Amino acid sequence: MRQVVLPGRGRCEVVEQDEPQGGPGHVVVDVAVSVLSPGTERAILLDRPTAGSRFPEFPGYMAAGTVRSGPGLAAGTRVAVRRARHADVAVVPPRCVRTLPDGVRPADAAVWQLALTALHGIEAGGCPGEPVTVVGQGLLGVITRRLAVALGAPRVRAVAASAARTWSTRSEPFTVFEEPGRLEGGTPLVVDATDTGPGLAVAIAAAADGGRVVLLGSPRAEQAHVPLQQLHDRRIHLRGAHVSRMTEADEERLSDLFFSLLEQRRFTVRDVLADYPAHKAPEVYRRLADDRAFISAVLHWDAPSPAPGRPALVARPLRFGLLGCGDIGIEDARALAAADEAELTACHDPVAELAQETAARFGGAWETSVSALLARPDVDVVVVATPHDTHEPLLTQALAAGKHVLLEKPVAQDLVPARRMAELAERSGLRTGVLFPTRTDPRFLQARAAVEAGEIGEPLGAATTYFTDKPAAYFLGGISGRVSTTWRLSKERAGGGFLIMNLIHQIDAVRALIGREPDRVYAETAPSSTASAPGIEDVVSVVLRFGTVVATLVGSASVAGGRGMRTRVWGEKGEVRLTPHYALTRRGTPDPESGPATGPPPTAIDLRTWAFTRFARAVHEGTPVDVSLADGLRTQAVVEAAYTSARLGRAVSPAGLLEGGAP
């Protein structure tokens, strides 16, 4: 099995180990994710005096996965696991395993052990439902704040000496941040989650007279000054809370409470955990030691290889700077953290808080301006994840600074700037590309290989449907609502609605699968009932004619229970399907041939991870990128032809538009 080991102070490796042997009555779990306990693991990593490190150390105690075997548990049951090291297999007693309720995310359930500590502390403080101050903004502090609110606290005050982690309060409407020297009044309950002497002093200062201060977890200081006279004079009760002092009955009762809160969707920490594939654990521990904004991370032990046929890692990863940290930008940051041969070194967003949060979660520095990011010598590639109308000026600036550029689709808001951008990219001599994640999807690559090999014969047709259901709030804040913006409601800025925002992915994929450009395009669109903006369409139907091949694409963003994307291409000899799993059906054969992959289909983050890895590899090796700007321009010409067709009510030639002629 694979396991994280700390062989010495400040060092981390992932090694192959023999699987532990489960004794009678033990549960064997195939671990999907494990979560770092930053206080404990930082102390061990840095060999702090109270940690008692004895290298080599095998850290970790919070995980989730599926049961392989165990008493009373069916194989495949999803479970949270306590006392599980950072490894892809755990063997534990039954009392260290809990079944996950339906819909609960593994990473949320994995923090079970720290949640017990927090609940024990809140209970030790007494009187749930009172205002609470939590000192410390590490993972234990975040868990404590959010559990206090879930249990009825009307207001939570987060206090810390550094503002580096205040980004974690953005999704907590009942939480306010205050610095230790600017405390306004006291609360009846204060929980100290800092494990330090200075933290204790702040906690006492934050308490109301007659209040309670609870010390959570294990202290990391060898000694600390305790102001006994002040405690006496102000009638403050000082209490400790550590899981080692809990009875089995207390553990069971508080575990029931925690999993009930999970099931009711009243608790999550998923937004403060950075995602990393397990083989990147050394990078995570470097951040744990040095990055003050870092809170914690999820190690994914079931993460797929970053790209099919991955070669040996290069000596130095390609260094990426991210422009735009909104909905798509933070997904790009998450994918860069997981990608091989690539790393995020800097980011920028006009909303500084978004850039700070992105850097804190996924590493790198945040810059206050585009020019500052482009001036950094440790940025090799710029990712542009900003509104469509900003792509041209940002590409121009990045190329002038000597940076390679990877653009989020589309190339631009319409064909005129897109054509200029493709010409500029061609002259630059630098690597440029457009991020169409479907192009690096193994299902797409298998389907294209099957078509090119003649497995389905000469293609006859293709059909794509893309149905989703976006709320009205999407047009003002995206899916996450992290930022307030109206650019999606502007035809001039966005270029349109569902067609250029979403169905463009399928148009690009069908182009690549058929292997030629469409001769003509016919389209019909209907306006969005949720966007309520001129020129922003929702229902889209497009017919592409590739010689004798006819492709139809239909989509909408207002389909209740929309089932996502479905794409198929057929010919005289058979058919290939891309989603939800790749399948090849030959004429006369009753059962389709599936691809080698089993299990769930890749996630959107998986696809972006592969895309970044492959772009980095193309730069390192001097090979073509997956989607060049010239290629992306041809997809944009099809989109433009569809808009023109819908406006004129007749078929339009994309080639004619590209050449600047009449539609």
Helices and strands as residue ranges (DSSP letters): E 2-5, E 13-16, E 27-35, H 38-45, G 49-51, E 62-69, E 78-82, E 89-92, G 94-96, E 97-99, H 106-110, H 112-125, E 132-135, H 139-150, E 156-159, G 166-169, E 175-178, G 180-182, E 187-192, H 197-206, E 207-216, H 228-233, E 237-241, G 243-245, H 248-263, G 270-272, E 273-277, G 278-280, H 281-290, E 296-300, E 318-323, H 327-338, E 342-348, H 352-362, E 365-367, H 370-374, E 381-384, G 388-390, H 391-400, E 404-408, H 415-428, E 432-435, G 437-440, H 442-452, E 459-467, H 474-477, G 487-489, H 491-494, H 498-498, I 499-503, H 504-514, E 520-527, E 537-546, E 549-556, E 564-571, E 574-577, E 583-586, E 593-594, H 604-621, H 629-648, H 654-658
